[in-house]
């Protein structure tokens, strides 16, 4: 009789023991999940800023950002300096050389379209040739704040005019260049430095470090620009 009671007690304890063990396992799992979330939150809080050293000797600290994010001023500077490099010509920097260098910041699908427009802009002579004593300078009046149109893509409005001077015309002529310019992030910079870089090679290389490209250029009044 005593043996039967003992076996009944053991059989009653086993389910309780199983439930208690399961409860402890669940508690341990929840504790591990909570601990993991706390570590991740602490990691995000303690992630140090990155030190960025510029080629001109300046340095700054920046917060880590996903690769598809760009500061508005980086976008505006990229657009302004790319177009200035493309549309500023002289005997030392003829249009063809300016185009070969600056077009590295363009997507392939718009190069032919824009080259045709620039050829028409330089009316009265061949695009590859610059007359002695002639100069063309792009003057940017304003560049709007970037408007985000997609993940890693923005649109800016640029108001500018190209001034042209010659030995025979010191007052110069002006051609407006008012455009909507669409920019997007690229994975790798398209620019590189030759063995003996000139000043415009270095300028293009610095622009390429932003890892951006211009993928469309439209007239300022074009409502379908996308």
GUBA-854656 format. One record per residue (C-alpha): y, z, x; chain; residue number from 1; residue in three letters. Coordinates in nm, 2 decimals, m for minus. Layout:
residues N
<node py="Y" pz="Z" px="X" chain="A" resi="NUM" resn="ALA"/>
...
This chain:
residues 226
<node py="0.00" pz="0.00" px="0.00" chain="A" resi="1" resn="UNK"/>
<node py="0.24" pz="0.09" px="0.28" chain="A" resi="2" resn="UNK"/>
<node py="0.16" pz="m0.24" px="0.46" chain="A" resi="3" resn="UNK"/>
<node py="0.25" pz="m0.43" px="0.14" chain="A" resi="4" resn="UNK"/>
<node py="0.59" pz="m0.25" px="0.12" chain="A" resi="5" resn="UNK"/>
<node py="0.67" pz="m0.33" px="0.48" chain="A" resi="6" resn="UNK"/>
<node py="0.59" pz="m0.70" px="0.43" chain="A" resi="7" resn="UNK"/>
<node py="0.81" pz="m0.71" px="0.12" chain="A" resi="8" resn="UNK"/>
<node py="1.10" pz="m0.56" px="0.32" chain="A" resi="9" resn="UNK"/>
<node py="1.06" pz="m0.82" px="0.59" chain="A" resi="10" resn="UNK"/>
<node py="1.05" pz="m1.10" px="0.34" chain="A" resi="11" resn="UNK"/>
<node py="1.37" pz="m0.97" px="0.18" chain="A" resi="12" resn="UNK"/>
<node py="1.56" pz="m0.94" px="0.52" chain="A" resi="13" resn="UNK"/>
<node py="1.47" pz="m1.29" px="0.64" chain="A" resi="14" resn="UNK"/>
<node py="1.70" pz="m1.48" px="0.38" chain="A" resi="15" resn="UNK"/>
<node py="1.98" pz="m1.23" px="0.45" chain="A" resi="16" resn="UNK"/>
<node py="1.94" pz="m1.29" px="0.82" chain="A" resi="17" resn="UNK"/>
<node py="1.94" pz="m1.67" px="0.77" chain="A" resi="18" resn="UNK"/>
<node py="2.26" pz="m1.65" px="0.56" chain="A" resi="19" resn="UNK"/>
<node py="2.43" pz="m1.43" px="0.81" chain="A" resi="20" resn="UNK"/>
<node py="2.34" pz="m1.66" px="1.10" chain="A" resi="21" resn="UNK"/>
<node py="2.47" pz="m1.96" px="0.91" chain="A" resi="22" resn="UNK"/>
<node py="2.79" pz="m1.78" px="0.84" chain="A" resi="23" resn="UNK"/>
<node py="2.84" pz="m1.69" px="1.20" chain="A" resi="24" resn="UNK"/>
<node py="2.79" pz="m2.05" px="1.30" chain="A" resi="25" resn="UNK"/>
<node py="3.04" pz="m2.18" px="1.05" chain="A" resi="26" resn="UNK"/>
<node py="3.29" pz="m1.92" px="1.17" chain="A" resi="27" resn="UNK"/>
<node py="3.24" pz="m2.02" px="1.53" chain="A" resi="28" resn="UNK"/>
<node py="3.28" pz="m2.39" px="1.44" chain="A" resi="29" resn="UNK"/>
<node py="3.61" pz="m2.32" px="1.26" chain="A" resi="30" resn="UNK"/>
<node py="3.73" pz="m2.11" px="1.55" chain="A" resi="31" resn="UNK"/>
<node py="3.66" pz="m2.39" px="1.79" chain="A" resi="32" resn="UNK"/>
<node py="3.84" pz="m2.64" px="1.57" chain="A" resi="33" resn="UNK"/>
<node py="4.14" pz="m2.40" px="1.54" chain="A" resi="34" resn="UNK"/>
<node py="4.14" pz="m2.35" px="1.92" chain="A" resi="35" resn="UNK"/>
<node py="4.13" pz="m2.72" px="1.98" chain="A" resi="36" resn="UNK"/>
<node py="4.43" pz="m2.79" px="1.75" chain="A" resi="37" resn="UNK"/>
<node py="4.63" pz="m2.51" px="1.92" chain="A" resi="38" resn="UNK"/>
<node py="4.55" pz="m2.66" px="2.26" chain="A" resi="39" resn="UNK"/>
<node py="4.66" pz="m3.00" px="2.15" chain="A" resi="40" resn="UNK"/>
<node py="4.99" pz="m2.87" px="2.00" chain="A" resi="41" resn="UNK"/>
<node py="5.06" pz="m2.67" px="2.32" chain="A" resi="42" resn="UNK"/>
<node py="4.99" pz="m2.98" px="2.53" chain="A" resi="43" resn="UNK"/>
<node py="5.24" pz="m3.18" px="2.33" chain="A" resi="44" resn="UNK"/>
<node py="5.50" pz="m2.91" px="2.37" chain="A" resi="45" resn="UNK"/>
<node py="5.44" pz="m2.87" px="2.74" chain="A" resi="46" resn="UNK"/>
<node py="5.42" pz="m3.24" px="2.83" chain="A" resi="47" resn="UNK"/>
<node py="5.68" pz="m3.28" px="3.10" chain="A" resi="48" resn="UNK"/>
<node py="5.95" pz="m3.54" px="3.10" chain="A" resi="49" resn="UNK"/>
<node py="5.90" pz="m3.83" px="3.33" chain="A" resi="50" resn="UNK"/>
<node py="6.13" pz="m3.90" px="3.62" chain="A" resi="51" resn="UNK"/>
<node py="6.25" pz="m4.26" px="3.62" chain="A" resi="52" resn="UNK"/>
<node py="6.41" pz="m4.40" px="3.94" chain="A" resi="53" resn="UNK"/>
<node py="6.62" pz="m4.71" px="3.90" chain="A" resi="54" resn="UNK"/>
<node py="6.64" pz="m4.98" px="4.16" chain="A" resi="55" resn="UNK"/>
<node py="7.01" pz="m4.91" px="4.20" chain="A" resi="56" resn="UNK"/>
<node py="6.94" pz="m4.55" px="4.31" chain="A" resi="57" resn="UNK"/>
<node py="7.00" pz="m4.38" px="3.98" chain="A" resi="58" resn="UNK"/>
<node py="6.74" pz="m4.15" px="3.83" chain="A" resi="59" resn="UNK"/>
<node py="6.69" pz="m4.00" px="3.49" chain="A" resi="60" resn="UNK"/>
<node py="6.44" pz="m3.79" px="3.30" chain="A" resi="61" resn="UNK"/>
<node py="6.29" pz="m3.94" px="2.98" chain="A" resi="62" resn="UNK"/>
<node py="6.05" pz="m3.82" px="2.71" chain="A" resi="63" resn="UNK"/>
<node py="5.72" pz="m4.00" px="2.70" chain="A" resi="64" resn="UNK"/>
<node py="5.72" pz="m4.27" px="2.43" chain="A" resi="65" resn="UNK"/>
<node py="5.46" pz="m4.51" px="2.30" chain="A" resi="66" resn="UNK"/>
<node py="5.47" pz="m4.84" px="2.48" chain="A" resi="67" resn="UNK"/>
<node py="5.61" pz="m5.02" px="2.17" chain="A" resi="68" resn="UNK"/>
<node py="5.92" pz="m4.81" px="2.16" chain="A" resi="69" resn="UNK"/>
<node py="6.25" pz="m4.91" px="2.34" chain="A" resi="70" resn="UNK"/>
<node py="6.59" pz="m4.74" px="2.34" chain="A" resi="71" resn="UNK"/>
<node py="6.85" pz="m4.94" px="2.16" chain="A" resi="72" resn="UNK"/>
<node py="7.07" pz="m4.97" px="2.47" chain="A" resi="73" resn="UNK"/>
<node py="6.77" pz="m5.11" px="2.66" chain="A" resi="74" resn="UNK"/>
<node py="6.73" pz="m5.38" px="2.40" chain="A" resi="75" resn="UNK"/>
<node py="7.11" pz="m5.46" px="2.39" chain="A" resi="76" resn="UNK"/>
<node py="7.13" pz="m5.48" px="2.76" chain="A" resi="77" resn="UNK"/>
<node py="6.82" pz="m5.70" px="2.79" chain="A" resi="78" resn="UNK"/>
<node py="6.96" pz="m5.95" px="2.54" chain="A" resi="79" resn="UNK"/>
<node py="7.32" pz="m5.95" px="2.68" chain="A" resi="80" resn="UNK"/>
<node py="7.21" pz="m5.99" px="3.05" chain="A" resi="81" resn="UNK"/>
<node py="6.94" pz="m6.25" px="2.97" chain="A" resi="82" resn="UNK"/>
<node py="7.19" pz="m6.47" px="2.78" chain="A" resi="83" resn="UNK"/>
<node py="7.46" pz="m6.42" px="3.05" chain="A" resi="84" resn="UNK"/>
<node py="7.21" pz="m6.52" px="3.32" chain="A" resi="85" resn="UNK"/>
<node py="7.11" pz="m6.82" px="3.12" chain="A" resi="86" resn="UNK"/>
<node py="7.46" pz="m6.95" px="3.03" chain="A" resi="87" resn="UNK"/>
<node py="7.66" pz="m6.87" px="3.35" chain="A" resi="88" resn="UNK"/>
<node py="7.66" pz="m7.18" px="3.58" chain="A" resi="89" resn="UNK"/>
<node py="7.82" pz="m7.29" px="3.90" chain="A" resi="90" resn="UNK"/>
<node py="7.75" pz="m7.51" px="4.20" chain="A" resi="91" resn="UNK"/>
<node py="7.56" pz="m7.22" px="4.36" chain="A" resi="92" resn="UNK"/>
<node py="7.37" pz="m7.15" px="4.03" chain="A" resi="93" resn="UNK"/>
<node py="7.34" pz="m7.48" px="3.85" chain="A" resi="94" resn="UNK"/>
<node py="7.21" pz="m7.49" px="3.49" chain="A" resi="95" resn="UNK"/>
<node py="6.85" pz="m7.59" px="3.58" chain="A" resi="96" resn="UNK"/>
<node py="6.81" pz="m7.29" px="3.82" chain="A" resi="97" resn="UNK"/>
<node py="6.97" pz="m7.05" px="3.56" chain="A" resi="98" resn="UNK"/>
<node py="6.73" pz="m7.18" px="3.30" chain="A" resi="99" resn="UNK"/>
<node py="6.42" pz="m7.17" px="3.52" chain="A" resi="100" resn="UNK"/>
<node py="6.49" pz="m6.80" px="3.60" chain="A" resi="101" resn="UNK"/>
<node py="6.61" pz="m6.67" px="3.26" chain="A" resi="102" resn="UNK"/>
<node py="6.35" pz="m6.86" px="3.05" chain="A" resi="103" resn="UNK"/>
<node py="6.09" pz="m6.62" px="3.19" chain="A" resi="104" resn="UNK"/>
<node py="6.22" pz="m6.38" px="2.93" chain="A" resi="105" resn="UNK"/>
<node py="6.15" pz="m6.62" px="2.64" chain="A" resi="106" resn="UNK"/>
<node py="5.84" pz="m6.68" px="2.45" chain="A" resi="107" resn="UNK"/>
<node py="5.68" pz="m7.02" px="2.50" chain="A" resi="108" resn="UNK"/>
<node py="5.74" pz="m7.13" px="2.14" chain="A" resi="109" resn="UNK"/>
<node py="6.12" pz="m7.14" px="2.16" chain="A" resi="110" resn="UNK"/>
<node py="6.18" pz="m7.27" px="2.51" chain="A" resi="111" resn="UNK"/>
<node py="6.19" pz="m7.64" px="2.41" chain="A" resi="112" resn="UNK"/>
<node py="6.42" pz="m7.57" px="2.11" chain="A" resi="113" resn="UNK"/>
<node py="6.66" pz="m7.36" px="2.31" chain="A" resi="114" resn="UNK"/>
<node py="6.67" pz="m7.60" px="2.61" chain="A" resi="115" resn="UNK"/>
<node py="6.77" pz="m7.88" px="2.38" chain="A" resi="116" resn="UNK"/>
<node py="7.05" pz="m7.67" px="2.24" chain="A" resi="117" resn="UNK"/>
<node py="7.18" pz="m7.58" px="2.59" chain="A" resi="118" resn="UNK"/>
<node py="7.17" pz="m7.95" px="2.69" chain="A" resi="119" resn="UNK"/>
<node py="7.39" pz="m8.03" px="2.39" chain="A" resi="120" resn="UNK"/>
<node py="7.62" pz="m7.74" px="2.48" chain="A" resi="121" resn="UNK"/>
<node py="7.69" pz="m7.90" px="2.81" chain="A" resi="122" resn="UNK"/>
<node py="7.81" pz="m8.22" px="2.67" chain="A" resi="123" resn="UNK"/>
<node py="7.95" pz="m8.51" px="2.88" chain="A" resi="124" resn="UNK"/>
<node py="7.71" pz="m8.47" px="3.17" chain="A" resi="125" resn="UNK"/>
<node py="7.35" pz="m8.41" px="3.26" chain="A" resi="126" resn="UNK"/>
<node py="7.21" pz="m8.06" px="3.23" chain="A" resi="127" resn="UNK"/>
<node py="7.08" pz="m8.05" px="3.58" chain="A" resi="128" resn="UNK"/>
<node py="7.41" pz="m8.15" px="3.74" chain="A" resi="129" resn="UNK"/>
<node py="7.72" pz="m7.94" px="3.78" chain="A" resi="130" resn="UNK"/>
<node py="8.05" pz="m8.11" px="3.89" chain="A" resi="131" resn="UNK"/>
<node py="8.21" pz="m7.98" px="4.21" chain="A" resi="132" resn="UNK"/>
<node py="8.46" pz="m7.70" px="4.13" chain="A" resi="133" resn="UNK"/>
<node py="8.32" pz="m7.65" px="3.78" chain="A" resi="134" resn="UNK"/>
<node py="8.22" pz="m7.32" px="3.64" chain="A" resi="135" resn="UNK"/>
<node py="8.07" pz="m7.20" px="3.31" chain="A" resi="136" resn="UNK"/>
<node py="8.08" pz="m6.83" px="3.22" chain="A" resi="137" resn="UNK"/>
<node py="7.93" pz="m6.67" px="2.91" chain="A" resi="138" resn="UNK"/>
<node py="8.16" pz="m6.40" px="2.77" chain="A" resi="139" resn="UNK"/>
<node py="7.99" pz="m6.17" px="2.53" chain="A" resi="140" resn="UNK"/>
<node py="8.23" pz="m6.03" px="2.26" chain="A" resi="141" resn="UNK"/>
<node py="7.98" pz="m5.79" px="2.09" chain="A" resi="142" resn="UNK"/>
<node py="7.61" pz="m5.72" px="2.05" chain="A" resi="143" resn="UNK"/>
<node py="7.50" pz="m5.53" px="1.74" chain="A" resi="144" resn="UNK"/>
<node py="7.28" pz="m5.23" px="1.73" chain="A" resi="145" resn="UNK"/>
<node py="6.91" pz="m5.34" px="1.71" chain="A" resi="146" resn="UNK"/>
<node py="6.76" pz="m5.36" px="1.36" chain="A" resi="147" resn="UNK"/>
<node py="6.38" pz="m5.29" px="1.36" chain="A" resi="148" resn="UNK"/>
<node py="6.20" pz="m5.57" px="1.18" chain="A" resi="149" resn="UNK"/>
<node py="5.84" pz="m5.48" px="1.28" chain="A" resi="150" resn="UNK"/>
<node py="5.65" pz="m5.25" px="1.51" chain="A" resi="151" resn="UNK"/>
<node py="5.78" pz="m5.33" px="1.85" chain="A" resi="152" resn="UNK"/>
<node py="6.02" pz="m5.60" px="1.73" chain="A" resi="153" resn="UNK"/>
<node py="6.40" pz="m5.60" px="1.67" chain="A" resi="154" resn="UNK"/>
<node py="6.69" pz="m5.83" px="1.57" chain="A" resi="155" resn="UNK"/>
<node py="7.04" pz="m5.82" px="1.72" chain="A" resi="156" resn="UNK"/>
<node py="7.35" pz="m6.02" px="1.64" chain="A" resi="157" resn="UNK"/>
<node py="7.53" pz="m6.16" px="1.94" chain="A" resi="158" resn="UNK"/>
<node py="7.88" pz="m6.29" px="1.93" chain="A" resi="159" resn="UNK"/>
<node py="7.98" pz="m6.48" px="2.25" chain="A" resi="160" resn="UNK"/>
<node py="8.15" pz="m6.79" px="2.38" chain="A" resi="161" resn="UNK"/>
<node py="8.10" pz="m6.99" px="2.69" chain="A" resi="162" resn="UNK"/>
<node py="8.41" pz="m7.07" px="2.89" chain="A" resi="163" resn="UNK"/>
<node py="8.41" pz="m7.38" px="3.11" chain="A" resi="164" resn="UNK"/>
<node py="8.66" pz="m7.44" px="3.40" chain="A" resi="165" resn="UNK"/>
<node py="8.71" pz="m7.72" px="3.65" chain="A" resi="166" resn="UNK"/>
<node py="8.95" pz="m7.82" px="3.92" chain="A" resi="167" resn="UNK"/>
<node py="9.13" pz="m8.04" px="3.66" chain="A" resi="168" resn="UNK"/>
<node py="9.13" pz="m7.79" px="3.38" chain="A" resi="169" resn="UNK"/>
<node py="9.23" pz="m7.44" px="3.48" chain="A" resi="170" resn="UNK"/>
<node py="9.28" pz="m7.33" px="3.12" chain="A" resi="171" resn="UNK"/>
<node py="8.92" pz="m7.40" px="3.04" chain="A" resi="172" resn="UNK"/>
<node py="8.74" pz="m7.48" px="2.72" chain="A" resi="173" resn="UNK"/>
<node py="8.55" pz="m7.25" px="2.49" chain="A" resi="174" resn="UNK"/>
<node py="8.22" pz="m7.30" px="2.30" chain="A" resi="175" resn="UNK"/>
<node py="8.11" pz="m7.03" px="2.06" chain="A" resi="176" resn="UNK"/>
<node py="7.76" pz="m6.90" px="2.09" chain="A" resi="177" resn="UNK"/>
<node py="7.70" pz="m6.67" px="1.79" chain="A" resi="178" resn="UNK"/>
<node py="7.33" pz="m6.60" px="1.74" chain="A" resi="179" resn="UNK"/>
<node py="7.07" pz="m6.38" px="1.58" chain="A" resi="180" resn="UNK"/>
<node py="6.83" pz="m6.29" px="1.86" chain="A" resi="181" resn="UNK"/>
<node py="6.48" pz="m6.16" px="1.79" chain="A" resi="182" resn="UNK"/>
<node py="6.32" pz="m5.94" px="2.06" chain="A" resi="183" resn="UNK"/>
<node py="5.97" pz="m5.79" px="2.09" chain="A" resi="184" resn="UNK"/>
<node py="5.77" pz="m5.58" px="2.33" chain="A" resi="185" resn="UNK"/>
<node py="5.52" pz="m5.74" px="2.57" chain="A" resi="186" resn="UNK"/>
<node py="5.24" pz="m5.58" px="2.76" chain="A" resi="187" resn="UNK"/>
<node py="5.34" pz="m5.70" px="3.10" chain="A" resi="188" resn="UNK"/>
<node py="5.66" pz="m5.82" px="3.26" chain="A" resi="189" resn="UNK"/>
<node py="5.67" pz="m6.20" px="3.30" chain="A" resi="190" resn="UNK"/>
<node py="5.90" pz="m6.19" px="3.60" chain="A" resi="191" resn="UNK"/>
<node py="5.81" pz="m6.17" px="3.97" chain="A" resi="192" resn="UNK"/>
<node py="6.00" pz="m6.18" px="4.30" chain="A" resi="193" resn="UNK"/>
<node py="5.96" pz="m6.46" px="4.55" chain="A" resi="194" resn="UNK"/>
<node py="5.93" pz="m6.38" px="4.92" chain="A" resi="195" resn="UNK"/>
<node py="6.30" pz="m6.44" px="4.98" chain="A" resi="196" resn="UNK"/>
<node py="6.46" pz="m6.34" px="4.65" chain="A" resi="197" resn="UNK"/>
<node py="6.82" pz="m6.44" px="4.57" chain="A" resi="198" resn="UNK"/>
<node py="7.06" pz="m6.22" px="4.36" chain="A" resi="199" resn="UNK"/>
<node py="6.96" pz="m6.39" px="4.03" chain="A" resi="200" resn="UNK"/>
<node py="6.59" pz="m6.35" px="4.11" chain="A" resi="201" resn="UNK"/>
<node py="6.65" pz="m5.97" px="4.15" chain="A" resi="202" resn="UNK"/>
<node py="6.85" pz="m5.97" px="3.83" chain="A" resi="203" resn="UNK"/>
<node py="6.57" pz="m6.14" px="3.63" chain="A" resi="204" resn="UNK"/>
<node py="6.31" pz="m5.91" px="3.78" chain="A" resi="205" resn="UNK"/>
<node py="6.51" pz="m5.60" px="3.67" chain="A" resi="206" resn="UNK"/>
<node py="6.54" pz="m5.74" px="3.32" chain="A" resi="207" resn="UNK"/>
<node py="6.17" pz="m5.81" px="3.31" chain="A" resi="208" resn="UNK"/>
<node py="6.09" pz="m5.45" px="3.38" chain="A" resi="209" resn="UNK"/>
<node py="6.19" pz="m5.37" px="3.02" chain="A" resi="210" resn="UNK"/>
<node py="5.88" pz="m5.55" px="2.91" chain="A" resi="211" resn="UNK"/>
<node py="6.06" pz="m5.74" px="2.64" chain="A" resi="212" resn="UNK"/>
<node py="6.08" pz="m6.10" px="2.54" chain="A" resi="213" resn="UNK"/>
<node py="6.31" pz="m6.31" px="2.31" chain="A" resi="214" resn="UNK"/>
<node py="6.08" pz="m6.49" px="2.06" chain="A" resi="215" resn="UNK"/>
<node py="6.34" pz="m6.65" px="1.83" chain="A" resi="216" resn="UNK"/>
<node py="6.71" pz="m6.74" px="1.83" chain="A" resi="217" resn="UNK"/>
<node py="6.89" pz="m6.85" px="1.51" chain="A" resi="218" resn="UNK"/>
<node py="7.24" pz="m6.93" px="1.40" chain="A" resi="219" resn="UNK"/>
<node py="7.44" pz="m6.63" px="1.31" chain="A" resi="220" resn="UNK"/>
<node py="7.45" pz="m6.74" px="0.94" chain="A" resi="221" resn="UNK"/>
<node py="7.08" pz="m6.83" px="0.91" chain="A" resi="222" resn="UNK"/>
<node py="6.94" pz="m6.61" px="0.63" chain="A" resi="223" resn="UNK"/>
<node py="6.58" pz="m6.71" px="0.70" chain="A" resi="224" resn="UNK"/>
<node py="6.57" pz="m6.60" px="1.07" chain="A" resi="225" resn="UNK"/>
<node py="6.25" pz="m6.41" px="1.12" chain="A" resi="226" resn="UNK"/>
